[in-house]
Amino acid sequence: MASAVPPPGRSEVLSLFRSLLRTAREFADYNIREYTKRRTIDAFRQNRDLSDPSAVSAAFSDGKSQLEVARRQAIVYSLYAPKVKSVMEIKH
């Protein structure tokens, strides 16, 4: 018999959300940075009404794995980022 893992609490979910947004800010490229931010916000909005503990745990687990992917990608993009800023980043 497998022991049931309790679903994450509100503070854990908010911490994951903030970590994903912080990781999004690490991308040098405007388009990737904004995509990551938008994808994070959309995913959390989509899952905010989950009430089934197993669904909440699954969504939280998926979010943690997405955070790890985003962190790895931020490192890779920082190594190979273009030296030129995009039009969206140039201030007049």
N, CA, C and O atoms as a Tinker XYZ file with bonds, in Angstrom:
   368  protein
     1  N      0.830000   -1.166000    0.000000    73     2
     2  CA     0.000000    0.000000    0.000000    64     1     3
     3  C      0.882000    1.239000    0.000000    63     2     4     5
     4  O      1.723000    1.409000    0.883000    81     3
     5  N      0.691000    2.097000   -0.983000    73     3     6
     6  CA     1.492000    3.307000   -1.120000    64     5     7
     7  C      0.953000    4.398000   -0.205000    63     6     8     9
     8  O     -0.257000    4.572000   -0.060000    81     7
     9  N      1.866000    5.117000    0.400000    73     7    10
    10  CA     1.428000    6.216000    1.267000    64     9    11
    11  C      1.076000    7.423000    0.406000    63    10    12    13
    12  O      1.776000    7.749000   -0.553000    81    11
    13  N     -0.001000    8.065000    0.762000    73    11    14
    14  CA    -0.454000    9.221000   -0.002000    64    13    15
    15  C      0.367000   10.444000    0.385000    63    14    16    17
    16  O      0.565000   10.729000    1.566000    81    15
    17  N      0.834000   11.148000   -0.614000    73    15    18
    18  CA     1.588000   12.370000   -0.388000    64    17    19
    19  C      0.588000   13.520000   -0.330000    63    18    20    21
    20  O     -0.233000   13.670000   -1.236000    81    19
    21  N      0.644000   14.328000    0.713000    73    19    22
    22  CA    -0.321000   15.430000    0.807000    64    21    23
    23  C     -0.064000   16.456000   -0.297000    63    22    24    25
    24  O      1.081000   16.660000   -0.699000    81    23
    25  N     -1.110000   17.095000   -0.783000    73    23    26
    26  CA    -0.919000   18.102000   -1.829000    64    25    27
    27  C     -0.137000   19.293000   -1.276000    63    26    28    29
    28  O     -0.165000   19.550000   -0.072000    81    27
    29  N      0.551000   20.008000   -2.139000    73    27    30
    30  CA     1.339000   21.153000   -1.673000    64    29    31
    31  C      0.431000   22.247000   -1.115000    63    30    32    33
    32  O     -0.711000   22.408000   -1.544000    81    31
    33  N      0.957000   22.980000   -0.165000    73    31    34
    34  CA     0.212000   24.085000    0.429000    64    33    35
    35  C      0.310000   25.342000   -0.423000    63    34    36    37
    36  O      1.065000   25.398000   -1.394000    81    35
    37  N     -0.450000   26.325000   -0.051000    73    35    38
    38  CA    -0.473000   27.592000   -0.786000    64    37    39
    39  C      0.917000   28.230000   -0.864000    63    38    40    41
    40  O      1.307000   28.743000   -1.913000    81    39
    41  N      1.660000   28.198000    0.240000    73    39    42
    42  CA     2.984000   28.825000    0.251000    64    41    43
    43  C      3.945000   28.111000   -0.701000    63    42    44    45
    44  O      4.775000   28.756000   -1.341000    81    43
    45  N      3.837000   26.790000   -0.796000    73    43    46
    46  CA     4.691000   26.038000   -1.721000    64    45    47
    47  C      4.355000   26.379000   -3.169000    63    46    48    49
    48  O      5.249000   26.523000   -4.003000    81    47
    49  N      3.074000   26.505000   -3.462000    73    47    50
    50  CA     2.642000   26.833000   -4.819000    64    49    51
    51  C      3.107000   28.241000   -5.187000    63    50    52    53
    52  O      3.607000   28.458000   -6.291000    81    51
    53  N      2.947000   29.195000   -4.274000    73    51    54
    54  CA     3.394000   30.564000   -4.540000    64    53    55
    55  C      4.910000   30.635000   -4.699000    63    54    56    57
    56  O      5.418000   31.405000   -5.514000    81    55
    57  N      5.618000   29.841000   -3.929000    73    55    58
    58  CA     7.069000   29.793000   -4.053000    64    57    59
    59  C      7.483000   29.269000   -5.428000    63    58    60    61
    60  O      8.407000   29.798000   -6.047000    81    59
    61  N      6.804000   28.237000   -5.898000    73    59    62
    62  CA     7.078000   27.696000   -7.228000    64    61    63
    63  C      6.778000   28.741000   -8.298000    63    62    64    65
    64  O      7.557000   28.912000   -9.236000    81    63
    65  N      5.659000   29.435000   -8.163000    73    63    66
    66  CA     5.276000   30.485000   -9.113000    64    65    67
    67  C      6.353000   31.572000   -9.169000    63    66    68    69
    68  O      6.776000   31.975000  -10.252000    81    67
    69  N      6.789000   32.039000   -8.008000    73    67    70
    70  CA     7.817000   33.087000   -7.962000    64    69    71
    71  C      9.142000   32.591000   -8.542000    63    70    72    73
    72  O      9.839000   33.337000   -9.230000    81    71
    73  N      9.482000   31.351000   -8.269000    73    71    74
    74  CA    10.727000   30.786000   -8.805000    64    73    75
    75  C     10.692000   30.719000  -10.325000    63    74    76    77
    76  O     11.687000   31.012000  -10.989000    81    75
    77  N      9.550000   30.334000  -10.873000    73    75    78
    78  CA     9.418000   30.286000  -12.330000    64    77    79
    79  C      9.534000   31.685000  -12.933000    63    78    80    81
    80  O     10.183000   31.861000  -13.964000    81    79
    81  N      8.916000   32.674000  -12.306000    73    79    82
    82  CA     9.013000   34.044000  -12.817000    64    81    83
    83  C     10.439000   34.581000  -12.684000    63    82    84    85
    84  O     10.918000   35.282000  -13.576000    81    83
    85  N     11.120000   34.261000  -11.588000    73    83    86
    86  CA    12.515000   34.682000  -11.420000    64    85    87
    87  C     13.398000   34.047000  -12.487000    63    86    88    89
    88  O     14.278000   34.700000  -13.048000    81    87
    89  N     13.157000   32.782000  -12.759000    73    87    90
    90  CA    13.932000   32.088000  -13.784000    64    89    91
    91  C     13.667000   32.692000  -15.152000    63    90    92    93
    92  O     14.582000   32.795000  -15.970000    81    91
    93  N     12.435000   33.092000  -15.411000    73    91    94
    94  CA    12.106000   33.726000  -16.694000    64    93    95
    95  C     12.918000   35.000000  -16.884000    63    94    96    97
    96  O     13.332000   35.304000  -18.003000    81    95
    97  N     13.153000   35.748000  -15.816000    73    95    98
    98  CA    13.917000   36.998000  -15.917000    64    97    99
    99  C     15.384000   36.755000  -16.252000    63    98   100   101
   100  O     16.081000   37.683000  -16.664000    81    99
   101  N     15.860000   35.536000  -16.085000    73    99   102
   102  CA    17.261000   35.228000  -16.367000    64   101   103
   103  C     17.556000   35.113000  -17.858000    63   102   104   105
   104  O     18.718000   35.184000  -18.260000    81   103
   105  N     16.533000   34.939000  -18.682000    73   103   106
   106  CA    16.757000   34.817000  -20.120000    64   105   107
   107  C     17.142000   36.171000  -20.695000    63   106   108   109
   108  O     16.473000   37.173000  -20.443000    81   107
   109  N     18.217000   36.199000  -21.463000    73   107   110
   110  CA    18.672000   37.449000  -22.066000    64   109   111
   111  C     17.768000   37.869000  -23.222000    63   110   112   113
   112  O     17.562000   39.062000  -23.445000    81   111
   113  N     17.239000   36.917000  -23.942000    73   111   114
   114  CA    16.406000   37.204000  -25.107000    64   113   115
   115  C     14.997000   37.616000  -24.681000    63   114   116   117
   116  O     14.339000   36.914000  -23.913000    81   115
   117  N     14.550000   38.753000  -25.184000    73   115   118
   118  CA    13.236000   39.293000  -24.822000    64   117   119
   119  C     12.114000   38.299000  -25.121000    63   118   120   121
   120  O     11.249000   38.065000  -24.277000    81   119
   121  N     12.127000   37.718000  -26.314000    73   119   122
   122  CA    11.038000   36.826000  -26.720000    64   121   123
   123  C     10.942000   35.591000  -25.829000    63   122   124   125
   124  O      9.845000   35.189000  -25.440000    81   123
   125  N     12.057000   35.002000  -25.512000    73   123   126
   126  CA    12.057000   33.810000  -24.664000    64   125   127
   127  C     11.667000   34.177000  -23.237000    63   126   128   129
   128  O     10.917000   33.452000  -22.583000    81   127
   129  N     12.179000   35.301000  -22.763000    73   127   130
   130  CA    11.841000   35.773000  -21.416000    64   129   131
   131  C     10.335000   36.001000  -21.276000    63   130   132   133
   132  O      9.728000   35.557000  -20.302000    81   131
   133  N      9.738000   36.687000  -22.239000    73   131   134
   134  CA     8.303000   36.972000  -22.192000    64   133   135
   135  C      7.466000   35.710000  -22.397000    63   134   136   137
   136  O      6.416000   35.554000  -21.775000    81   135
   137  N      7.930000   34.807000  -23.271000    73   135   138
   138  CA     7.207000   33.549000  -23.476000    64   137   139
   139  C      7.175000   32.739000  -22.182000    63   138   140   141
   140  O      6.131000   32.215000  -21.794000    81   139
   141  N      8.321000   32.643000  -21.521000    73   139   142
   142  CA     8.396000   31.870000  -20.278000    64   141   143
   143  C      7.503000   32.482000  -19.207000    63   142   144   145
   144  O      6.811000   31.766000  -18.484000    81   143
   145  N      7.520000   33.786000  -19.111000    73   143   146
   146  CA     6.668000   34.477000  -18.136000    64   145   147
   147  C      5.189000   34.248000  -18.446000    63   146   148   149
   148  O      4.402000   33.927000  -17.556000    81   147
   149  N      4.823000   34.416000  -19.715000    73   147   150
   150  CA     3.425000   34.235000  -20.122000    64   149   151
   151  C      2.970000   32.794000  -19.916000    63   150   152   153
   152  O      1.852000   32.553000  -19.461000    81   151
   153  N      3.825000   31.845000  -20.245000    73   151   154
   154  CA     3.489000   30.425000  -20.089000    64   153   155
   155  C      3.286000   30.075000  -18.615000    63   154   156   157
   156  O      2.391000   29.302000  -18.277000    81   155
   157  N      4.103000   30.635000  -17.753000    73   155   158
   158  CA     3.972000   30.412000  -16.311000    64   157   159
   159  C      2.643000   30.940000  -15.799000    63   158   160   161
   160  O      1.908000   30.232000  -15.112000    81   159
   161  N      2.341000   32.176000  -16.133000    73   159   162
   162  CA     1.097000   32.797000  -15.665000    64   161   163
   163  C     -0.112000   32.042000  -16.194000    63   162   164   165
   164  O     -1.060000   31.791000  -15.450000    81   163
   165  N     -0.087000   31.677000  -17.472000    73   163   166
   166  CA    -1.216000   30.944000  -18.063000    64   165   167
   167  C     -1.423000   29.581000  -17.400000    63   166   168   169
   168  O     -2.558000   29.185000  -17.134000    81   167
   169  N     -0.335000   28.867000  -17.134000    73   167   170
   170  CA    -0.453000   27.537000  -16.519000    64   169   171
   171  C     -1.017000   27.632000  -15.107000    63   170   172   173
   172  O     -1.847000   26.814000  -14.710000    81   171
   173  N     -0.570000   28.623000  -14.353000    73   171   174
   174  CA    -1.085000   28.764000  -12.989000    64   173   175
   175  C     -2.544000   29.204000  -12.996000    63   174   176   177
   176  O     -3.328000   28.766000  -12.153000    81   175
   177  N     -2.910000   30.053000  -13.926000    73   175   178
   178  CA    -4.324000   30.451000  -14.023000    64   177   179
   179  C     -5.197000   29.264000  -14.403000    63   178   180   181
   180  O     -6.300000   29.103000  -13.882000    81   179
   181  N     -4.702000   28.442000  -15.304000    73   179   182
   182  CA    -5.457000   27.275000  -15.750000    64   181   183
   183  C     -5.684000   26.294000  -14.601000    63   182   184   185
   184  O     -6.726000   25.643000  -14.535000    81   183
   185  N     -4.721000   26.190000  -13.709000    73   183   186
   186  CA    -4.797000   25.200000  -12.631000    64   185   187
   187  C     -5.252000   25.767000  -11.293000    63   186   188   189
   188  O     -5.278000   25.033000  -10.306000    81   187
   189  N     -5.606000   27.023000  -11.225000    73   187   190
   190  CA    -5.928000   27.625000   -9.921000    64   189   191
   191  C     -7.195000   27.078000   -9.289000    63   190   192   193
   192  O     -7.356000   27.172000   -8.072000    81   191
   193  N     -8.102000   26.509000  -10.078000    73   191   194
   194  CA    -9.353000   25.992000   -9.536000    64   193   195
   195  C     -9.325000   24.488000   -9.270000    63   194   196   197
   196  O    -10.364000   23.888000   -8.998000    81   195
   197  N     -8.147000   23.880000   -9.346000    73   195   198
   198  CA    -8.049000   22.445000   -9.064000    64   197   199
   199  C     -8.373000   22.195000   -7.597000    63   198   200   201
   200  O     -7.893000   22.904000   -6.712000    81   199
   201  N     -9.196000   21.176000   -7.353000    73   199   202
   202  CA    -9.537000   20.859000   -5.967000    64   201   203
   203  C     -9.180000   19.417000   -5.598000    63   202   204   205
   204  O     -9.013000   19.098000   -4.420000    81   203
   205  N     -9.064000   18.560000   -6.591000    73   203   206
   206  CA    -8.698000   17.168000   -6.339000    64   205   207
   207  C     -7.233000   17.109000   -5.890000    63   206   208   209
   208  O     -6.353000   17.564000   -6.621000    81   207
   209  N     -6.958000   16.564000   -4.713000    73   207   210
   210  CA    -5.577000   16.536000   -4.208000    64   209   211
   211  C     -4.581000   15.872000   -5.158000    63   210   212   213
   212  O     -3.441000   16.323000   -5.269000    81   211
   213  N     -4.997000   14.814000   -5.841000    73   211   214
   214  CA    -4.066000   14.157000   -6.762000    64   213   215
   215  C     -3.789000   15.033000   -7.979000    63   214   216   217
   216  O     -2.668000   15.044000   -8.487000    81   215
   217  N     -4.794000   15.767000   -8.452000    73   215   218
   218  CA    -4.597000   16.678000   -9.583000    64   217   219
   219  C     -3.701000   17.847000   -9.181000    63   218   220   221
   220  O     -2.858000   18.287000   -9.964000    81   219
   221  N     -3.884000   18.344000   -7.964000    73   219   222
   222  CA    -3.040000   19.434000   -7.463000    64   221   223
   223  C     -1.592000   18.966000   -7.355000    63   222   224   225
   224  O     -0.671000   19.676000   -7.758000    81   223
   225  N     -1.398000   17.781000   -6.815000    73   223   226
   226  CA    -0.044000   17.229000   -6.684000    64   225   227
   227  C      0.596000   17.012000   -8.049000    63   226   228   229
   228  O      1.781000   17.288000   -8.232000    81   227
   229  N     -0.183000   16.517000   -9.008000    73   227   230
   230  CA     0.343000   16.291000  -10.355000    64   229   231
   231  C      0.730000   17.611000  -11.017000    63   230   232   233
   232  O      1.784000   17.700000  -11.646000    81   231
   233  N     -0.108000   18.632000  -10.882000    73   231   234
   234  CA     0.191000   19.941000  -11.469000    64   233   235
   235  C      1.428000   20.551000  -10.811000    63   234   236   237
   236  O      2.259000   21.153000  -11.491000    81   235
   237  N      1.552000   20.398000   -9.500000    73   235   238
   238  CA     2.708000   20.922000   -8.775000    64   237   239
   239  C      3.983000   20.209000   -9.217000    63   238   240   241
   240  O      5.017000   20.845000   -9.423000    81   239
   241  N      3.906000   18.899000   -9.359000    73   239   242
   242  CA     5.051000   18.119000   -9.812000    64   241   243
   243  C      5.465000   18.533000  -11.222000    63   242   244   245
   244  O      6.653000   18.660000  -11.516000    81   243
   245  N      4.481000   18.741000  -12.083000    73   243   246
   246  CA     4.767000   19.205000  -13.439000    64   245   247
   247  C      5.425000   20.582000  -13.398000    63   246   248   249
   248  O      6.360000   20.846000  -14.154000    81   247
   249  N      4.947000   21.448000  -12.533000    73   247   250
   250  CA     5.535000   22.777000  -12.398000    64   249   251
   251  C      6.982000   22.721000  -11.940000    63   250   252   253
   252  O      7.818000   23.486000  -12.422000    81   251
   253  N      7.286000   21.815000  -11.004000    73   251   254
   254  CA     8.670000   21.674000  -10.539000    64   253   255
   255  C      9.573000   21.178000  -11.661000    63   254   256   257
   256  O     10.709000   21.633000  -11.798000    81   255
   257  N      9.067000   20.243000  -12.465000    73   255   258
   258  CA     9.892000   19.759000  -13.575000    64   257   259
   259  C     10.070000   20.853000  -14.629000    63   258   260   261
   260  O     11.132000   20.952000  -15.244000    81   259
   261  N      9.040000   21.672000  -14.840000    73   259   262
   262  CA     9.171000   22.800000  -15.771000    64   261   263
   263  C     10.185000   23.824000  -15.262000    63   262   264   265
   264  O     10.906000   24.434000  -16.050000    81   263
   265  N     10.236000   24.007000  -13.953000    73   263   266
   266  CA    11.219000   24.919000  -13.362000    64   265   267
   267  C     12.632000   24.428000  -13.637000    63   266   268   269
   268  O     13.505000   25.218000  -13.996000    81   267
   269  N     12.861000   23.149000  -13.474000    73   267   270
   270  CA    14.190000   22.595000  -13.739000    64   269   271
   271  C     14.567000   22.759000  -15.213000    63   270   272   273
   272  O     15.710000   23.089000  -15.529000    81   271
   273  N     13.617000   22.530000  -16.105000    73   271   274
   274  CA    13.870000   22.713000  -17.538000    64   273   275
   275  C     14.208000   24.171000  -17.818000    63   274   276   277
   276  O     15.163000   24.462000  -18.538000    81   275
   277  N     13.429000   25.088000  -17.253000    73   275   278
   278  CA    13.658000   26.516000  -17.480000    64   277   279
   279  C     15.024000   26.942000  -16.949000    63   278   280   281
   280  O     15.713000   27.736000  -17.589000    81   279
   281  N     15.418000   26.427000  -15.798000    73   279   282
   282  CA    16.738000   26.766000  -15.247000    64   281   283
   283  C     17.862000   26.274000  -16.154000    63   282   284   285
   284  O     18.829000   26.994000  -16.402000    81   283
   285  N     17.730000   25.049000  -16.643000    73   283   286
   286  CA    18.753000   24.521000  -17.561000    64   285   287
   287  C     18.803000   25.340000  -18.839000    63   286   288   289
   288  O     19.883000   25.673000  -19.326000    81   287
   289  N     17.631000   25.665000  -19.385000    73   287   290
   290  CA    17.580000   26.443000  -20.618000    64   289   291
   291  C     18.148000   27.846000  -20.419000    63   290   292   293
   292  O     18.803000   28.374000  -21.318000    81   291
   293  N     17.914000   28.451000  -19.273000    73   291   294
   294  CA    18.462000   29.784000  -18.997000    64   293   295
   295  C     19.986000   29.745000  -19.020000    63   294   296   297
   296  O     20.630000   30.669000  -19.516000    81   295
   297  N     20.556000   28.674000  -18.483000    73   295   298
   298  CA    22.013000   28.536000  -18.496000    64   297   299
   299  C     22.514000   28.376000  -19.922000    63   298   300   301
   300  O     23.473000   29.035000  -20.323000    81   299
   301  N     21.871000   27.508000  -20.686000    73   299   302
   302  CA    22.289000   27.278000  -22.071000    64   301   303
   303  C     22.153000   28.558000  -22.887000    63   302   304   305
   304  O     23.062000   28.914000  -23.638000    81   303
   305  N     21.024000   29.254000  -22.747000    73   303   306
   306  CA    20.827000   30.495000  -23.494000    64   305   307
   307  C     21.827000   31.560000  -23.075000    63   306   308   309
   308  O     22.228000   32.373000  -23.907000    81   307
   309  N     22.241000   31.584000  -21.819000    73   307   310
   310  CA    23.219000   32.589000  -21.394000    64   309   311
   311  C     24.585000   32.320000  -22.033000    63   310   312   313
   312  O     25.356000   33.249000  -22.277000    81   311
   313  N     24.875000   31.061000  -22.297000    73   311   314
   314  CA    26.146000   30.720000  -22.923000    64   313   315
   315  C     26.183000   31.089000  -24.401000    63   314   316   317
   316  O     27.237000   31.439000  -24.932000    81   315
   317  N     25.036000   31.010000  -25.062000    73   315   318
   318  CA    24.983000   31.225000  -26.505000    64   317   319
   319  C     24.090000   32.391000  -26.900000    63   318   320   321
   320  O     23.611000   32.440000  -28.032000    81   319
   321  N     23.860000   33.316000  -26.003000    73   319   322
   322  CA    22.969000   34.446000  -26.284000    64   321   323
   323  C     23.606000   35.371000  -27.320000    63   322   324   325
   324  O     24.814000   35.605000  -27.293000    81   323
   325  N     22.786000   35.891000  -28.229000    73   323   326
   326  CA    23.321000   36.853000  -29.196000    64   325   327
   327  C     23.737000   38.136000  -28.473000    63   326   328   329
   328  O     23.140000   38.510000  -27.464000    81   327
   329  N     24.747000   38.791000  -28.987000    73   327   330
   330  CA    25.259000   40.007000  -28.352000    64   329   331
   331  C     24.428000   41.238000  -28.709000    63   330   332   333
   332  O     24.613000   42.306000  -28.125000    81   331
   333  N     23.518000   41.091000  -29.661000    73   331   334
   334  CA    22.699000   42.208000  -30.115000    64   333   335
   335  C     21.357000   42.162000  -29.398000    63   334   336   337
   336  O     20.757000   41.096000  -29.255000    81   335
   337  N     20.889000   43.325000  -28.947000    73   335   338
   338  CA    19.588000   43.387000  -28.294000    64   337   339
   339  C     18.484000   43.366000  -29.344000    63   338   340   341
   340  O     18.680000   43.801000  -30.478000    81   339
   341  N     17.327000   42.856000  -28.951000    73   339   342
   342  CA    16.187000   42.856000  -29.861000    64   341   343
   343  C     15.583000   44.253000  -29.908000    63   342   344   345
   344  O     15.889000   45.096000  -29.065000    81   343
   345  N     14.744000   44.491000  -30.874000    73   343   346
   346  CA    14.087000   45.786000  -31.033000    64   345   347
   347  C     13.280000   46.134000  -29.783000    63   346   348   349
   348  O     13.186000   47.304000  -29.413000    81   347
   349  N     12.701000   45.131000  -29.137000    73   347   350
   350  CA    11.876000   45.370000  -27.958000    64   349   351
   351  C     12.706000   45.822000  -26.752000    63   350   352   353
   352  O     12.170000   46.423000  -25.821000    81   351
   353  N     13.988000   45.541000  -26.765000    73   351   354
   354  CA    14.835000   45.879000  -25.627000    64   353   355
   355  C     15.565000   47.211000  -25.777000    63   354   356   357
   356  O     16.107000   47.737000  -24.805000    81   355
   357  N     15.578000   47.750000  -26.982000    73   355   358
   358  CA    16.282000   49.009000  -27.230000    64   357   359
   359  C     15.427000   50.163000  -26.730000    63   358   360   361
   360  O     14.272000   50.311000  -27.127000    81   359
   361  N     16.003000   50.976000  -25.858000    73   359   362
   362  CA    15.307000   52.151000  -25.317000    64   361   363
   363  C     15.672000   53.369000  -26.165000    63   362   364   365
   364  O     16.826000   53.552000  -26.552000    81   363
   365  N     14.687000   54.177000  -26.437000    73   363   366
   366  CA    14.953000   55.402000  -27.221000    64   365   367
   367  C     15.244000   56.552000  -26.321000    63   366   368
   368  O     15.490000   57.661000  -26.795000    81   367
